[in-house]
Protein backbone atom coordinates (compact mmCIF):
# COMPACT_ATOMS: atom_id res chain seq x y z
CA UNK A 1 0.00 0.00 0.00
CA UNK A 2 1.23 3.49 -0.85
CA UNK A 3 1.48 6.19 1.82
CA UNK A 4 -1.18 8.83 2.41
CA UNK A 5 -0.13 11.97 0.53
CA UNK A 6 -1.07 15.48 1.61
CA UNK A 7 -2.07 17.39 -1.52
CA UNK A 8 -3.01 20.62 0.26
CA UNK A 9 -3.14 21.85 3.85
CA UNK A 10 -3.97 25.07 5.68
CA UNK A 11 -5.44 25.93 9.09
CA UNK A 12 -9.00 25.02 8.00
CA UNK A 13 -8.76 21.77 6.03
CA UNK A 14 -6.54 19.38 4.15
CA UNK A 15 -6.85 17.37 0.96
CA UNK A 16 -5.22 13.95 1.02
CA UNK A 17 -4.65 11.21 -1.50
CA UNK A 18 -5.99 7.96 0.02
CA UNK A 19 -4.28 4.80 -1.22
CA UNK A 20 -6.29 1.78 -2.30
CA UNK A 21 -6.64 -0.78 0.50
CA UNK A 22 -7.22 1.83 3.19
CA UNK A 23 -10.70 2.14 4.73
CA UNK A 24 -11.81 5.79 4.90
CA UNK A 25 -13.65 5.82 8.25
CA UNK A 26 -14.66 3.46 11.04
CA UNK A 27 -18.23 4.78 10.93
CA UNK A 28 -20.74 2.19 9.64
CA UNK A 29 -18.00 -0.03 8.19
CA UNK A 30 -19.44 -3.52 7.74
CA UNK A 31 -18.01 -6.93 6.97
CA UNK A 32 -19.72 -9.63 4.89
CA UNK A 33 -21.66 -11.83 7.30
CA UNK A 34 -19.99 -15.08 6.30
CA UNK A 35 -16.41 -13.84 6.55
CA UNK A 36 -15.82 -14.87 10.15
CA UNK A 37 -16.17 -18.01 12.21
CA UNK A 38 -15.78 -16.44 15.65
CA UNK A 39 -15.90 -13.02 17.27
CA UNK A 40 -12.21 -13.26 18.16
CA UNK A 41 -11.28 -13.88 14.54
CA UNK A 42 -13.45 -10.96 13.47
CA UNK A 43 -11.80 -8.67 16.03
CA UNK A 44 -8.35 -9.72 14.82
CA UNK A 45 -9.27 -8.91 11.22
CA UNK A 46 -10.73 -5.52 12.23
CA UNK A 47 -7.52 -4.64 14.07
CA UNK A 48 -5.46 -5.43 10.96
CA UNK A 49 -7.37 -2.96 8.80
CA UNK A 50 -5.84 0.43 8.11
CA UNK A 51 -8.11 3.46 8.43
CA UNK A 52 -7.61 6.99 7.12
CA UNK A 53 -9.51 8.18 10.20
CA UNK A 54 -6.85 6.65 12.46
CA UNK A 55 -4.04 8.14 10.37
CA UNK A 56 -5.54 11.62 10.82
CA UNK A 57 -5.94 11.11 14.57
CA UNK A 58 -2.34 9.96 14.96
CA UNK A 59 -0.93 12.82 12.88
CA UNK A 60 -3.04 15.71 14.17
CA UNK A 61 -4.43 14.47 17.47
CA UNK A 62 -8.07 13.95 18.35
CA UNK A 63 -9.89 17.25 17.82
CA UNK A 64 -13.27 15.78 18.70
CA UNK A 65 -14.64 16.08 15.17
CA UNK A 66 -16.94 13.40 13.80
CA UNK A 67 -14.90 10.96 11.70
CA UNK A 68 -11.88 13.17 12.53
CA UNK A 69 -13.19 15.74 10.05
CA UNK A 70 -13.48 13.44 7.03
CA UNK A 71 -16.20 14.96 4.87
CA UNK A 72 -16.89 12.03 2.50
CA UNK A 73 -15.86 8.46 1.75
CA UNK A 74 -14.06 6.51 -0.92
CA UNK A 75 -14.43 2.74 -1.21
CA UNK A 76 -11.62 0.70 0.35
CA UNK A 77 -10.45 -0.34 -3.12
CA UNK A 78 -10.58 3.17 -4.61
CA UNK A 79 -7.63 5.55 -4.43
CA UNK A 80 -7.71 9.33 -4.64
CA UNK A 81 -8.70 12.63 -3.12
CA UNK A 82 -10.48 13.02 0.22
CA UNK A 83 -11.46 16.29 1.93
CA UNK A 84 -10.74 16.56 5.65
CA UNK A 85 -11.89 19.50 7.78
CA UNK A 86 -9.79 20.71 10.71
CA UNK A 87 -12.59 22.71 12.34
CA UNK A 88 -16.26 22.12 13.14
CA UNK A 89 -17.12 25.16 11.02
CA UNK A 90 -15.41 23.80 7.93
CA UNK A 91 -16.78 20.29 8.45
CA UNK A 92 -20.33 21.68 8.51
CA UNK A 93 -19.51 23.78 5.44
CA UNK A 94 -18.19 20.78 3.48
CA UNK A 95 -21.16 18.62 4.45
CA UNK A 96 -23.47 21.38 3.28
CA UNK A 97 -21.66 21.61 -0.06
CA UNK A 98 -21.96 17.86 -0.57
CA UNK A 99 -25.65 17.92 0.34
CA UNK A 100 -26.35 20.66 -2.23
CA UNK A 101 -24.00 19.06 -4.79
CA UNK A 102 -21.68 22.04 -4.94
CA UNK A 103 -18.54 19.96 -4.60
CA UNK A 104 -17.48 18.49 -7.94
CA UNK A 105 -15.56 15.20 -8.09
CA UNK A 106 -13.96 13.59 -11.12
CA UNK A 107 -12.57 10.09 -11.50
CA UNK A 108 -10.39 8.11 -13.89
CA UNK A 109 -11.50 4.54 -14.63
CA UNK A 110 -10.65 1.73 -17.03
CA UNK A 111 -13.63 -0.29 -18.22
CA UNK A 112 -13.94 -3.49 -20.20
CA UNK A 113 -15.27 -3.00 -23.71
CA UNK A 114 -15.55 -0.01 -26.05
CA UNK A 115 -17.42 2.73 -24.20
CA UNK A 116 -19.18 5.60 -25.97
CA UNK A 117 -17.25 8.82 -26.64
CA UNK A 118 -19.37 10.44 -23.94
CA UNK A 119 -22.52 9.62 -22.05
CA UNK A 120 -24.88 10.13 -19.14
CA UNK A 121 -26.01 7.30 -16.87
CA UNK A 122 -29.10 8.23 -14.87
CA UNK A 123 -30.27 5.06 -13.10
CA UNK A 124 -31.30 4.54 -9.45
CA UNK A 125 -29.05 2.43 -7.23
CA UNK A 126 -29.99 0.22 -4.28
CA UNK A 127 -28.71 -2.77 -2.33
CA UNK A 128 -28.64 -6.16 -3.95
CA UNK A 129 -31.26 -8.24 -2.16
CA UNK A 130 -29.25 -11.46 -2.43
CA UNK A 131 -25.55 -10.62 -2.06
CA UNK A 132 -24.29 -8.74 1.01
CA UNK A 133 -22.21 -5.65 0.18
CA UNK A 134 -23.26 -5.55 -3.47
CA UNK A 135 -25.42 -2.90 -5.11
CA UNK A 136 -27.29 -2.69 -8.38
CA UNK A 137 -29.64 -0.66 -10.54
CA UNK A 138 -33.01 -0.94 -8.81
CA UNK A 139 -36.25 0.93 -9.42
CA UNK A 140 -36.73 1.49 -5.69
CA UNK A 141 -33.15 2.74 -5.26
CA UNK A 142 -31.83 6.27 -4.82
CA UNK A 143 -31.35 8.48 -7.86
CA UNK A 144 -27.80 8.42 -9.24
CA UNK A 145 -26.26 10.38 -12.11
CA UNK A 146 -22.88 9.69 -13.72
CA UNK A 147 -21.43 11.65 -16.67
CA UNK A 148 -18.41 10.39 -18.59
CA UNK A 149 -16.19 10.86 -21.61
CA UNK A 150 -13.87 8.35 -23.23
CA UNK A 151 -10.23 9.38 -23.13
CA UNK A 152 -8.78 6.44 -25.04
CA UNK A 153 -9.54 3.04 -26.51
CA UNK A 154 -7.00 0.31 -25.77
CA UNK A 155 -6.55 -3.11 -27.35
CA UNK A 156 -4.96 -5.64 -25.03
CA UNK A 157 -4.79 -9.41 -25.44
CA UNK A 158 -7.27 -9.22 -28.34
CA UNK A 159 -9.85 -7.44 -26.18
CA UNK A 160 -11.03 -3.84 -26.10
CA UNK A 161 -10.86 -1.55 -23.10
CA UNK A 162 -11.74 2.10 -22.56
CA UNK A 163 -10.11 4.71 -20.37
CA UNK A 164 -12.82 7.11 -19.19
CA UNK A 165 -12.99 10.30 -17.17
CA UNK A 166 -16.06 10.53 -14.96
CA UNK A 167 -17.95 13.52 -13.58
CA UNK A 168 -19.79 12.15 -10.56
CA UNK A 169 -22.97 14.12 -9.93
CA UNK A 170 -24.24 12.02 -7.00
CA UNK A 171 -22.35 9.91 -4.47
CA UNK A 172 -24.10 6.57 -4.07
CA UNK A 173 -22.19 3.57 -2.77
CA UNK A 174 -20.42 1.76 -5.65
CA UNK A 175 -22.12 4.18 -8.08
CA UNK A 176 -19.46 4.19 -10.80
CA UNK A 177 -18.93 0.45 -10.59
CA UNK A 178 -22.67 -0.31 -10.70
CA UNK A 179 -23.49 2.11 -13.53
CA UNK A 180 -20.75 0.91 -15.89
CA UNK A 181 -21.43 -2.76 -15.12
CA UNK A 182 -25.10 -2.12 -15.91
CA UNK A 183 -24.13 -0.88 -19.38
CA UNK A 184 -21.95 -3.94 -19.96
CA UNK A 185 -18.65 -2.12 -19.30
CA UNK A 186 -17.53 -3.31 -15.85
CA UNK A 187 -14.40 -1.77 -14.39
CA UNK A 188 -11.15 -3.61 -15.02
CA UNK A 189 -10.25 -5.97 -12.13
CA UNK A 190 -13.59 -5.42 -10.37
CA UNK A 191 -14.39 -8.98 -9.26
CA UNK A 192 -17.70 -8.06 -7.61
CA UNK A 193 -19.24 -6.57 -10.74
CA UNK A 194 -17.74 -8.84 -13.39
CA UNK A 195 -14.66 -6.94 -14.55
CA UNK A 196 -11.86 -8.77 -16.35
CA UNK A 197 -8.69 -9.14 -14.28
CA UNK A 198 -5.68 -7.49 -15.92
CA UNK A 199 -2.07 -8.08 -14.96
CA UNK A 200 -1.38 -7.87 -11.22
CA UNK A 201 -4.11 -5.34 -10.47
CA UNK A 202 -6.13 -6.65 -7.52
CA UNK A 203 -8.70 -3.85 -7.12
CA UNK A 204 -11.06 -1.95 -9.43
CA UNK A 205 -9.30 0.44 -11.80
CA UNK A 206 -10.75 3.60 -10.24
CA UNK A 207 -9.10 6.78 -8.96
CA UNK A 208 -10.59 10.03 -7.65
CA UNK A 209 -8.41 12.46 -9.60
CA UNK A 210 -10.01 15.89 -9.11
CA UNK A 211 -12.12 17.77 -6.59
CA UNK A 212 -13.27 21.39 -6.84
CA UNK A 213 -15.46 23.78 -4.84
CA UNK A 214 -15.76 27.36 -3.59
CA UNK A 215 -14.20 27.78 -0.15
CA UNK A 216 -15.63 29.82 2.72
CA UNK A 217 -13.73 32.90 1.56
CA UNK A 218 -15.46 32.73 -1.83
CA UNK A 219 -12.42 31.45 -3.72
CA UNK A 220 -12.79 28.70 -6.30
CA UNK A 221 -10.26 25.90 -5.72
CA UNK A 222 -9.32 22.79 -7.69
CA UNK A 223 -7.18 19.91 -6.40
CA UNK A 224 -5.82 17.09 -8.57
CA UNK A 225 -3.86 13.88 -8.12
CA UNK A 226 -2.30 11.33 -10.42
CA UNK A 227 -3.33 7.66 -10.37
CA UNK A 228 -1.51 5.38 -7.92
CA UNK A 229 1.43 3.28 -9.07
CA UNK A 230 -0.61 0.07 -9.50
CA UNK A 231 -2.88 1.81 -12.01
CA UNK A 232 0.07 3.36 -13.83
CA UNK A 233 1.74 -0.04 -14.06
CA UNK A 234 -1.46 -1.54 -15.47
CA UNK A 235 -1.63 1.19 -18.12
CA UNK A 236 2.01 0.59 -19.01
CA UNK A 237 1.36 -3.14 -19.31
CA UNK A 238 -1.51 -2.38 -21.69
CA UNK A 239 0.66 -0.08 -23.79
CA UNK A 240 -0.78 3.25 -22.64
CA UNK A 241 1.53 5.63 -20.78
CA UNK A 242 -0.09 9.06 -20.47
CA UNK A 243 -3.19 10.27 -18.65
CA UNK A 244 -4.25 13.87 -19.12
CA UNK A 245 -5.75 14.98 -15.81
C-alpha angles and dihedrals in degrees: 000000000000121000124263108264124209107223096177137358138178135149093284107043147342135221116216135185107232115208121226112264094041119109111227101218140357091229113112093344108160135192126214107268096236097049097092137053098192139016091245091056090048092051091050091052092048091052091053093057119100117225129197087213090061092046090055092048092050094047100042104019127242108303093177094248120143109263086359089285098306105153100194142001139248121199115261090250095047122088127203149067125001127178117224123187121213095196136046089238094056093042090056089046093052093046089051091051091051092048092053092040094242094133112082121209128188129192139194117221139170115218133189114250134019108305123201119269087252137346151163123234112197107172130133118248129211141156120291106249094215108036121055114232094014126112134195147175104288130170091225092049130104120279113265130183126192125178122193146172128200113242098182145351116227130194113207128166090349092304132107125238133177130215108212137184114216132206104202111208097177131027109225120158110274088355098151093042093048096045096050093043088052090057091049095257105106118184117267112265093008101138095180095058100035104265120160114251112240125195115312096330108130101180136050114289095246132128131175098226105169140028127178137176144139112269126221091270091058095254120138111230133187126192125190138184136187122240117272121263095261090059092045090051090051091052090049091050089052092050098254118116110168133065118185106214 
